[in-house]
Amino acid sequence: MNKLVLAAFAACLATSVSAKPQQMVVTGNPSLPSWVESTSRSVDSALERVNISRSETGVTYVRFTCDEAGKPQNITTVRTGMHAPNLDRVGRQTISKIKSLHPMFDGAQPNQLVEAAIVIADDQREIDRLLAEVKTRAREQNAKWAARGVPNPVVSLAIVSGF
């Protein structure tokens, strides 16, 4: 059975402590669209190295931060629509195989919290239905963080892979 895979990202603000550089180096962070493109390639590469053949179909949400080199760390499953241990495994393994997400996009905070929605589906109809679920959750999360007064609460990104 062929499975379609979608990874959608939401970057969220997190409290953090910033390390001071030894010397000043002037570099520009990429724009959000450039970062999305780069992240898409990283996710594509990571997904190619994860066995999804035994995974359930559905959505799993994985949150993480990145270390100073941009390697994802503190990877946790935060929500799955059903009991789906293999789907959760696919989500965590995919993120753990990403080499680096640095440099982060312009406006990202140190230790930026990132949420990835990993979607596994058997056909285009199912991927469309699950993508609608991911978009609904992103809107709900945006509204929650905006109500709390968190500046720039969520940037929703959709990265399609496996087609």
C-alpha positions in Angstrom: 0.0 0.0 0.0 1.4 3.4 -1.0 1.2 6.0 1.6 1.1 9.8 1.1 3.0 11.9 3.6 2.6 15.5 4.5 4.5 17.4 7.1 3.1 20.7 8.2 5.0 23.0 10.5 3.9 25.6 13.0 6.7 27.6 14.6 5.7 28.8 18.0 7.5 31.2 20.4 9.2 29.7 23.4 11.0 31.3 26.3 14.7 30.9 26.0 18.2 32.0 27.1 20.4 33.4 24.3 24.2 32.7 24.3 26.3 35.7 23.4 28.7 35.1 20.4 32.4 35.3 20.8 32.7 37.7 17.9 30.2 39.7 15.9 29.4 38.1 12.5 26.8 39.9 10.4 24.5 37.5 8.5 20.9 37.8 7.5 18.4 35.2 8.5 16.3 33.8 5.7 12.8 35.1 5.0 10.0 32.8 6.1 9.4 31.5 2.6 13.1 30.7 2.1 13.1 28.9 5.5 10.0 26.9 4.5 11.7 25.8 1.2 14.9 24.8 3.1 12.9 23.0 5.8 10.9 21.2 3.1 14.1 19.7 1.7 15.2 18.7 5.2 11.9 17.0 5.9 11.9 15.3 2.5 15.4 13.9 3.2 14.4 12.8 6.7 11.2 11.1 5.6 13.2 9.1 3.0 15.1 7.5 5.9 12.0 6.5 8.0 10.1 3.3 7.4 6.4 4.3 7.1 5.1 0.9 5.7 3.7 -0.2 9.1 2.4 3.1 10.2 -1.3 3.8 10.7 -2.8 6.6 8.7 -3.6 9.8 10.4 -2.0 12.9 11.9 0.6 13.1 14.7 1.9 16.4 16.1 5.5 16.6 17.2 7.1 19.6 19.1 10.8 20.3 19.4 13.4 23.0 19.7 16.8 23.1 18.0 20.2 23.2 19.6 22.8 25.9 18.7 23.7 23.9 15.5 20.0 23.7 14.5 19.6 19.9 15.3 16.1 19.2 16.6 16.1 18.3 20.3 13.5 17.8 23.0 11.3 15.9 20.5 7.9 15.0 21.9 4.5 13.8 20.5 1.9 16.4 21.7 -1.3 15.1 20.0 -2.5 12.2 17.9 -6.1 11.8 16.9 -6.1 8.2 17.9 -4.0 5.5 19.5 -1.4 5.2 16.8 2.1 4.2 18.2 3.6 3.6 14.8 2.4 7.0 13.5 3.8 8.7 16.6 7.1 6.8 16.0 7.2 8.0 12.3 6.7 11.6 13.5 9.5 11.5 16.1 11.9 9.6 13.9 11.4 12.0 11.0 12.2 15.0 13.1 15.2 13.3 14.8 16.7 12.6 11.4 16.8 16.3 10.4 20.4 17.4 10.4 19.8 21.2 10.9 17.1 23.8 10.5 19.5 26.7 10.9 19.6 29.4 10.1 16.1 30.0 11.4 13.7 32.4 9.7 13.9 36.2 10.3 12.0 36.9 13.5 12.5 33.4 15.1 13.4 33.4 18.7 16.4 31.6 20.3 15.2 28.1 21.2 12.2 28.6 18.9 9.5 26.0 19.6 8.5 24.2 16.4 5.4 22.0 15.9 5.3 19.6 13.0 2.1 17.8 11.9 3.1 14.6 10.2 0.3 13.2 8.1 0.2 9.6 6.6 -2.6 8.8 4.2 -3.5 6.1 1.7 -5.0 8.3 -1.0 -5.4 12.0 -2.1 -9.0 12.2 -0.6 -7.7 11.2 2.8 -4.7 13.6 2.6 -7.1 16.4 1.7 -9.3 15.5 4.7 -6.4 15.3 7.1 -4.8 18.5 5.8 -8.1 20.3 6.6 -7.8 18.9 10.2 -4.2 20.3 10.4 -5.3 23.7 9.2 -8.2 23.8 11.7 -5.8 23.0 14.5 -3.4 25.7 13.3 -6.3 28.3 13.4 -7.3 27.2 16.9 -3.7 27.4 18.2 -3.3 30.8 16.6 -6.4 32.1 18.3 -5.3 30.7 21.7 -1.9 32.3 21.5 -3.3 35.6 20.2 -5.8 35.7 23.1 -2.9 35.3 25.5 -1.2 38.3 23.9 1.8 36.4 22.6 3.4 38.3 19.8 3.8 36.5 16.5 2.3 33.3 18.1 2.3 30.8 15.2 3.6 30.7 11.7 1.8 27.8 9.9 3.8 26.1 7.2 2.7 23.1 5.0 5.4 21.0 3.5 4.2 18.2 1.2 6.4 15.1 0.6 6.0 11.6 -0.8 4.0 12.4 -3.9 
